Amino acid sequence: MAQAIRDKTPPHDDELEQAALGSLLTDNEALSAAIQLHLRPADFYSRANTRIYEAIMSLDGKGLRPDIQTVVQELKQMGKLDEAGGASYVSSLTTVIPSSANIDYYAQMVKNYSLKRSLLSVASKIGVNAYDESKEAKEVLEEVQQHIFELSDDRQVFSARKIGEVLKETIDIIETVMKSKNPITGISSGYEKLDQMTSGFQRDEFIIIGARPSVGKTALALNMASSMAFHQKIPIAFFSLEMSNIALVQRLISSEAMVQAQNLRSGFLSTADFKKIIDVMGLIYEAPFHIVDIPNMNLLNLRSQARKLRAQQDIQIIFVDYLGLIGHENSSLPRYEQISSISRSLKSLARELHIPIVVLCQLTRDAQWEAPTLAHLRDSGSIEQDADLVLFLNREQPKKNKKDKEDDKPAPVDVIPTDLIIAKQRNGPTGVVKLEMITKYAKFAPLTKERSSDNVT
């Protein structure tokens, strides 16, 4: 079977390629259409046709109109006239086209055959790499997926538009927002004041949520994710590198049903608590909430799973808990270089998948006794540069009673006022959103007016 495939001529159609080139040589508008369809020299199978299209593109770059004479002269200057089949072949191209008005069809078919050849090339690379003992299978899979997504991106059509056309669409959007009274243009976080400042989590954004250990960054991420998946019905993926999927679902049940997490783990549940759990089970069961629980996950695993979920489940946003636990393929690099590489990769992944990616991050110990800043992001300054939105959780350390001994821990508090600091926003304001953490349920809620006024000094 494999031998039979290798013996076949790669997919192509000489007549379609000639018709496309003939259209470009006879119609001034045809080249614009071909460029808008992202037709490239490499899309032509015939070397002669490739060289001719290169000459046409070269002339266009010089501001000259391509026709038989100018293309022949350009090929001479490039030293590629013989490779292009000579002047007679160039001249013959204008006689094979029924109509240059069909340039869109010709160009699309040339690209279609080019894509098929590219797929065969990728398949061939898979075979070669699979036999390469120096490469891990997951590394080969990552390369394959990257090639496939590159081919998909290359099929996108780009075109310039008059500002008047864009203006009309913009006004339509503004009118729609005015009528709906909803200024959220991205995915709502579930926190109204945060959404007011960010307009929601936007596509292509790399978002960081940073905090000291045990301040509640996982709880906040889960609260946001559950709001999106349970109540807004938005497909989300939660990559849990620290907690098991069972522990994660227990926290979701506790937060959503308002049942103490400790009671869930111990099994000491009242009839009322159990009824609350039953009430939310249907909501949770049907939710488009996807948990990825892979211990010791590295960057290749993460990217591979993210692409798969985006393609198969139409995931609209990804949460990663947390950055410091993502492994790097090159463990010999200093950790700050690994983190820099991971940060850049996640930023590019957000743009590649066209969705927001929210990544949790621990802060340095310097942030323990002061309000966190961008300088406290752990291990690498590149996180600050790559991130489009940086959020910090901050709360004052509980104060000890005068009767407490120095080593005594402060008494547990049911509700803890917490600041959600917008430390960086590439396209919007910075500021502080007041929240409170209900510790029994690991649930963040907007700070009530009563407690807010109590904290005014």
C-alpha positions as CSV (number, residue, x, y, z in Angstrom):
1,M,0.0,0.0,0.0
2,A,2.7,2.5,1.0
3,Q,4.8,1.6,-2.0
4,A,1.8,2.1,-4.3
5,I,1.3,5.6,-2.9
6,R,5.0,6.4,-3.4
7,D,4.8,5.3,-7.0
8,K,1.9,7.8,-7.7
9,T,2.4,11.2,-9.2
10,P,1.6,13.9,-6.5
11,P,-1.8,15.6,-7.0
12,H,-1.7,18.4,-9.5
13,D,-3.4,19.7,-12.6
14,D,-1.2,21.3,-15.3
15,E,-4.1,22.8,-17.2
16,L,-5.5,24.6,-14.1
17,E,-2.0,26.0,-13.3
18,Q,-1.7,27.2,-16.9
19,A,-5.1,28.7,-16.8
20,A,-4.3,30.6,-13.6
21,L,-1.1,32.0,-15.0
22,G,-2.8,32.9,-18.3
23,S,-5.4,34.9,-16.4
24,L,-2.6,36.8,-14.6
25,L,-1.0,37.7,-17.9
26,T,-4.1,39.0,-19.5
27,D,-6.1,40.6,-16.7
28,N,-4.9,43.5,-14.5
29,E,-7.4,42.6,-11.7
30,A,-6.5,38.9,-11.6
31,L,-3.3,39.3,-9.6
32,S,-5.2,41.1,-6.8
33,A,-7.6,38.2,-6.6
34,A,-4.7,35.6,-6.5
35,I,-2.9,37.5,-3.8
36,Q,-6.1,37.8,-1.7
37,L,-6.4,34.0,-2.0
38,H,-2.8,33.8,-0.7
39,L,-1.6,32.0,-3.8
40,R,2.2,31.4,-3.5
41,P,4.9,30.2,-6.0
42,A,5.2,27.0,-3.9
43,D,1.5,26.2,-4.7
44,F,2.4,25.4,-8.3
45,Y,3.6,21.8,-9.0
46,S,5.4,22.5,-12.3
47,R,8.8,24.1,-11.8
48,A,8.2,26.2,-15.0
49,N,4.9,27.5,-13.6
50,T,6.5,28.2,-10.3
51,R,9.2,30.3,-11.9
52,I,6.7,32.2,-14.0
53,Y,4.6,33.1,-11.0
54,E,7.8,34.2,-9.1
55,A,8.5,36.6,-12.0
56,I,4.9,37.9,-11.9
57,M,5.2,38.6,-8.2
58,S,8.5,40.2,-8.7
59,L,7.1,42.6,-11.3
60,D,4.2,43.4,-9.1
61,G,6.6,44.3,-6.3
62,K,8.3,46.7,-8.6
63,G,5.0,48.3,-9.6
64,L,5.0,46.9,-13.1
65,R,2.1,45.2,-14.9
66,P,2.8,41.6,-15.8
67,D,2.3,40.5,-19.4
68,I,4.1,38.2,-21.8
69,Q,6.9,40.7,-22.6
70,T,7.5,41.9,-19.1
71,V,7.5,38.4,-17.6
72,V,9.9,37.1,-20.3
73,Q,12.3,40.0,-19.6
74,E,12.0,39.5,-15.8
75,L,12.8,35.8,-16.2
76,K,15.9,36.7,-18.2
77,Q,17.1,39.1,-15.5
78,M,16.4,36.4,-12.9
79,G,18.4,33.9,-15.0
80,K,15.4,31.5,-15.0
81,L,13.9,31.8,-18.5
82,D,15.0,28.2,-19.4
83,E,13.6,26.8,-16.2
84,A,10.3,28.5,-17.1
85,G,10.1,26.7,-20.4
86,G,11.4,29.6,-22.5
87,A,9.6,32.5,-24.1
88,S,7.4,30.2,-26.2
89,Y,5.9,28.5,-23.2
90,V,5.2,31.8,-21.5
91,S,3.5,33.1,-24.6
92,S,1.4,29.9,-25.0
93,L,-0.2,30.5,-21.6
94,T,-2.6,33.2,-22.9
95,T,-4.2,30.8,-25.3
96,V,-5.4,28.2,-22.8
97,I,-7.8,30.2,-20.7
98,P,-11.6,30.2,-21.4
99,S,-12.0,33.4,-19.3
100,S,-9.8,35.3,-16.9
101,A,-13.0,36.0,-14.9
102,N,-12.6,32.5,-13.4
103,I,-9.2,33.3,-11.7
104,D,-10.8,32.7,-8.2
105,Y,-11.7,29.1,-9.3
106,Y,-8.3,28.5,-10.9
107,A,-6.3,29.8,-7.9
108,Q,-8.4,27.9,-5.4
109,M,-8.0,24.7,-7.3
110,V,-4.2,25.2,-7.5
111,K,-4.1,25.8,-3.7
112,N,-6.3,22.7,-3.2
113,Y,-3.8,20.5,-5.0
114,S,-1.0,22.2,-3.2
115,L,-2.6,21.4,0.2
116,K,-3.0,17.7,-0.8
117,R,0.7,17.6,-1.6
118,S,1.6,19.3,1.7
119,L,-0.5,16.7,3.5
120,L,1.4,13.9,1.7
121,S,4.7,15.6,2.7
122,V,3.6,15.7,6.4
123,A,2.6,12.1,6.2
124,S,6.1,11.2,4.8
125,K,7.7,13.2,7.7
126,I,5.6,11.3,10.2
127,G,7.1,8.0,8.8
128,V,10.7,9.3,9.0
129,N,10.4,10.8,12.4
130,A,8.6,7.7,13.8
131,Y,11.6,5.6,12.9
132,D,14.0,8.2,14.5
133,E,15.1,6.7,17.8
134,S,16.3,10.0,19.1
135,K,12.8,11.5,19.1
136,E,10.0,10.8,21.6
137,A,6.6,9.8,20.2
138,K,5.0,12.8,21.8
139,E,7.6,15.1,20.2
140,V,6.7,13.7,16.8
141,L,3.0,14.1,17.5
142,E,3.6,17.8,18.5
143,E,5.4,18.4,15.2
144,V,2.6,16.8,13.2
145,Q,0.0,18.9,14.9
146,Q,2.0,22.0,14.4
147,H,2.3,21.3,10.7
148,I,-1.5,20.6,10.4
149,F,-2.4,23.9,12.1
150,E,0.1,25.8,9.9
151,L,-1.6,24.3,6.8
152,S,-5.0,25.3,8.2
153,D,-3.8,28.9,8.9
154,D,-2.3,29.1,5.4
155,R,-5.8,28.5,3.9
156,Q,-7.2,31.6,5.5
157,V,-8.0,34.4,3.1
158,F,-6.9,37.9,3.9
159,S,-8.1,41.1,2.2
160,A,-8.0,44.8,2.6
161,R,-11.3,46.6,3.2
162,K,-12.4,50.2,2.8
163,I,-12.7,51.9,6.2
164,G,-16.3,52.7,5.3
165,E,-17.2,49.0,5.3
166,V,-15.5,48.5,8.6
167,L,-17.2,51.7,10.0
168,K,-20.7,50.3,9.1
169,E,-20.0,47.0,11.0
170,T,-18.5,49.0,13.9
171,I,-21.6,51.2,14.2
172,D,-23.8,48.0,14.1
173,I,-21.8,46.6,17.0
174,I,-22.1,49.8,19.0
175,E,-25.9,49.9,18.4
176,T,-26.2,46.2,19.4
177,V,-24.3,46.9,22.6
178,M,-26.4,50.0,23.3
179,K,-29.6,48.0,22.9
180,S,-28.5,45.0,24.9
181,K,-26.9,47.2,27.6
182,N,-24.1,44.6,27.7
183,P,-20.6,46.0,27.1
184,I,-19.0,42.6,27.5
185,T,-17.3,41.8,24.1
186,G,-15.3,38.8,25.4
187,I,-16.1,36.0,27.8
188,S,-17.5,37.1,31.1
189,S,-15.4,36.2,34.1
190,G,-18.5,36.0,36.3
191,Y,-17.4,39.1,38.3
192,E,-19.3,42.2,37.1
193,K,-16.7,44.9,38.1
194,L,-13.9,43.0,36.6
195,D,-15.8,42.6,33.4
196,Q,-16.6,46.3,33.4
197,M,-12.9,47.1,33.4
198,T,-11.8,44.4,30.9
199,S,-14.9,43.9,28.7
200,G,-14.5,40.2,29.4
201,F,-11.6,37.9,28.6
202,Q,-10.7,38.5,24.9
203,R,-9.7,36.1,22.1
204,D,-6.0,35.6,21.6
205,E,-5.1,37.0,25.0
206,F,-2.6,35.4,27.4
207,I,-3.9,36.1,30.9
208,I,-2.0,35.6,34.2
209,I,-3.6,35.2,37.6
210,G,-0.8,35.5,40.2
211,A,-0.9,35.1,44.0
212,R,1.1,33.9,47.0
213,P,0.5,30.2,48.0
214,S,-2.9,29.6,49.7
215,V,-4.3,33.0,48.8
216,G,-6.9,31.4,46.4
217,K,-5.7,31.6,42.8
218,T,-7.0,28.1,42.1
219,A,-10.3,28.9,43.8
220,L,-10.7,32.1,41.7
221,A,-9.9,30.2,38.5
222,L,-12.4,27.5,39.3
223,N,-15.1,30.1,40.2
224,M,-14.5,31.8,36.8
225,A,-14.5,28.5,34.9
226,S,-17.7,27.3,36.6
227,S,-19.5,30.5,35.8
228,M,-18.5,30.1,32.2
229,A,-19.3,26.4,31.8
230,F,-22.2,25.9,34.2
231,H,-24.1,29.2,33.7
232,Q,-23.0,30.6,30.4
233,K,-22.6,27.2,28.7
234,I,-19.2,28.1,27.2
235,P,-17.0,25.1,26.5
236,I,-13.9,25.4,28.7
237,A,-10.8,23.3,29.5
238,F,-9.1,23.2,32.9
239,F,-5.6,21.8,32.9
240,S,-4.9,20.7,36.5
241,L,-1.2,20.1,37.1
242,E,-1.5,20.3,40.9
243,M,-4.8,18.7,41.9
244,S,-6.4,15.4,40.8
245,N,-9.6,15.5,38.8
246,I,-11.6,14.1,41.8
247,A,-10.3,16.8,44.1
248,L,-11.1,19.4,41.5
249,V,-14.7,18.2,41.1
250,Q,-15.1,18.2,44.9
251,R,-14.1,21.8,45.0
252,L,-16.5,22.6,42.2
253,I,-19.4,20.9,44.1
254,S,-18.5,22.7,47.3
255,S,-18.4,26.1,45.7
256,E,-21.5,25.6,43.5
257,A,-23.7,23.9,46.1
258,M,-22.4,25.9,49.0
259,V,-21.5,22.8,51.0
260,Q,-18.4,22.8,53.2
261,A,-15.5,21.1,51.4
262,Q,-14.4,19.5,54.7
263,N,-17.8,17.8,55.0
264,L,-17.6,16.5,51.4
265,R,-14.2,14.9,52.1
266,S,-15.2,13.4,55.5
267,G,-18.7,12.3,54.4
268,F,-20.4,14.1,57.3
269,L,-23.2,15.6,55.3
270,S,-26.6,16.7,56.5
271,T,-29.7,15.9,54.6
272,A,-29.9,19.5,53.6
273,D,-26.3,19.4,52.3
274,F,-26.9,16.2,50.3
275,K,-30.0,17.8,48.7
276,K,-27.9,20.8,47.7
277,I,-25.4,18.4,46.0
278,I,-28.2,16.6,44.2
279,D,-29.6,19.9,43.0
280,V,-26.3,20.9,41.3
281,M,-25.3,17.5,39.9
282,G,-27.5,17.9,36.8
283,L,-26.0,21.3,36.1
284,I,-22.4,20.1,36.6
285,Y,-23.0,16.8,34.7
286,E,-24.3,18.5,31.5
287,A,-21.7,21.4,31.6
288,P,-19.1,21.7,28.8
289,F,-16.3,21.6,31.4
290,H,-13.3,19.5,30.4
291,I,-10.7,18.5,32.9
292,V,-7.2,17.6,31.8
293,D,-5.4,15.8,34.7
294,I,-1.9,14.7,33.5
295,P,0.8,14.5,36.2
296,N,4.2,15.9,35.2
297,M,2.7,17.6,32.1
298,N,5.2,19.2,29.8
299,L,4.7,21.9,27.2
300,L,4.3,19.4,24.3
301,N,1.6,17.5,26.2
302,L,-0.2,20.7,27.0
303,R,-0.1,22.2,23.4
304,S,-1.2,18.8,22.0
305,Q,-4.1,18.4,24.3
306,A,-5.2,22.1,23.8
307,R,-5.2,21.7,20.0
308,K,-7.2,18.5,20.3
309,L,-9.8,20.0,22.6
310,R,-10.1,23.1,20.4
311,A,-10.7,21.0,17.3
312,Q,-12.9,18.3,18.8
313,Q,-14.8,20.2,21.6
314,D,-14.7,23.8,20.3
315,I,-13.1,24.9,23.5
316,Q,-13.5,28.7,23.9
317,I,-11.1,29.3,26.8
318,I,-8.3,27.4,28.6
319,F,-7.2,27.6,32.3
320,V,-3.8,26.2,33.4
321,D,-3.1,25.5,37.1
322,Y,-0.2,26.4,37.2
323,L,2.8,27.8,35.2
324,G,5.5,26.6,37.6
325,L,4.5,22.9,37.2
326,I,4.7,22.9,33.4
327,G,7.8,20.9,32.4
328,H,10.1,21.8,29.6
329,E,11.6,19.5,27.0
330,N,15.1,20.8,27.6
331,S,15.5,20.3,31.3
332,S,19.2,21.3,31.1
333,L,18.2,25.0,30.6
334,P,18.1,27.3,33.6
335,R,14.6,27.5,35.0
336,Y,14.1,31.2,34.1
337,E,14.9,30.3,30.4
338,Q,12.4,27.4,30.6
339,I,9.7,29.7,32.0
340,S,10.5,32.3,29.3
341,S,10.1,29.7,26.6
342,I,6.9,28.3,28.1
343,S,5.4,31.8,28.5
344,R,6.1,32.7,24.8
345,S,4.7,29.3,23.7
346,L,1.5,29.8,25.6
347,K,1.1,33.3,24.2
348,S,1.6,32.0,20.6
349,L,-0.8,29.1,21.4
350,A,-3.6,31.6,22.4
351,R,-3.1,33.4,19.1
352,E,-2.9,30.1,17.2
353,L,-6.2,28.7,18.7
354,H,-7.8,32.2,18.7
355,I,-9.0,31.9,22.3
356,P,-7.9,33.3,25.7
357,I,-5.6,31.2,27.8
358,V,-5.6,31.9,31.6
359,V,-2.5,30.7,33.4
360,L,-2.0,30.7,37.2
361,C,1.3,31.8,38.6
362,Q,3.0,31.8,42.0
363,L,4.6,35.0,43.1
364,T,8.1,35.4,44.6
365,R,8.5,35.4,48.4
366,D,9.2,39.1,48.2
367,A,5.5,39.7,47.7
368,Q,4.6,38.0,51.1
369,W,4.3,41.3,53.1
370,E,3.4,43.8,50.4
371,A,0.9,44.3,47.6
372,P,2.1,42.3,44.6
373,T,3.5,44.1,41.5
374,L,4.7,42.8,38.1
375,A,8.2,42.5,39.5
376,H,6.9,39.7,41.8
377,L,6.1,37.3,38.9
378,R,8.2,34.3,39.6
379,D,11.2,33.0,37.6
380,S,11.0,35.2,34.5
381,G,10.5,38.8,33.4
382,S,9.2,37.5,30.1
383,I,5.8,36.6,31.7
384,E,5.2,40.3,32.3
385,Q,6.1,41.1,28.6
386,D,4.1,38.3,27.1
387,A,0.9,38.7,29.1
388,D,-2.0,40.8,27.8
389,L,-3.7,40.9,31.2
390,V,-2.2,40.3,34.6
391,L,-4.4,39.9,37.7
392,F,-3.1,39.6,41.3
393,L,-4.9,38.4,44.3
394,N,-3.9,40.1,47.5
395,R,-5.1,40.2,51.1
396,E,-3.7,41.5,54.3
397,Q,-2.1,38.9,56.6
398,P,-4.5,38.0,59.5
399,K,-3.6,40.0,62.6
400,K,-2.9,38.2,65.8
401,N,-4.6,38.9,69.1
402,K,-2.4,40.3,71.7
403,K,-3.0,37.2,73.8
404,D,-1.7,34.9,71.1
405,K,1.8,33.5,71.3
406,E,4.2,34.4,68.6
407,D,4.1,30.9,67.1
408,D,0.3,30.6,67.3
409,K,-1.7,30.7,64.0
410,P,-4.5,33.2,63.7
411,A,-8.0,31.9,64.3
412,P,-9.7,30.8,61.1
413,V,-11.9,33.5,59.4
414,D,-15.1,32.6,57.5
415,V,-14.9,35.6,55.1
416,I,-11.7,37.2,54.0
417,P,-11.7,40.6,52.1
418,T,-9.4,40.2,49.1
419,D,-8.2,42.6,46.4
420,L,-8.1,41.5,42.8
421,I,-5.5,43.8,41.3
422,I,-5.5,44.5,37.6
423,A,-1.7,45.1,37.4
424,K,-1.5,45.2,33.6
425,Q,-4.0,45.4,30.8
426,R,-2.7,45.9,27.3
427,N,-5.9,47.4,26.0
428,G,-7.6,48.8,29.1
429,P,-7.3,50.4,32.5
430,T,-5.6,49.0,35.6
431,G,-7.2,49.1,39.1
432,V,-8.6,47.1,42.0
433,V,-11.7,44.9,42.2
434,K,-12.9,44.3,45.8
435,L,-13.8,40.6,46.5
436,E,-14.3,38.5,49.6
437,M,-13.4,34.8,49.9
438,I,-15.9,32.6,51.7
439,T,-13.4,30.1,53.0
440,K,-15.8,27.3,53.8
441,Y,-16.7,26.9,50.1
442,A,-13.4,28.3,48.6
443,K,-15.7,30.8,46.8
444,F,-15.0,34.4,45.8
445,A,-17.8,36.8,45.7
446,P,-18.0,40.6,45.3
447,L,-17.3,42.4,48.5
448,T,-20.6,43.4,50.2
449,K,-21.2,47.1,50.7
450,E,-21.4,46.6,54.5
451,R,-18.0,45.0,54.7
452,S,-16.6,47.4,52.2
453,S,-17.7,50.4,54.3
454,D,-16.3,48.7,57.4
455,N,-12.9,48.6,55.7
456,V,-12.8,52.2,54.8
457,T,-10.1,54.1,56.8
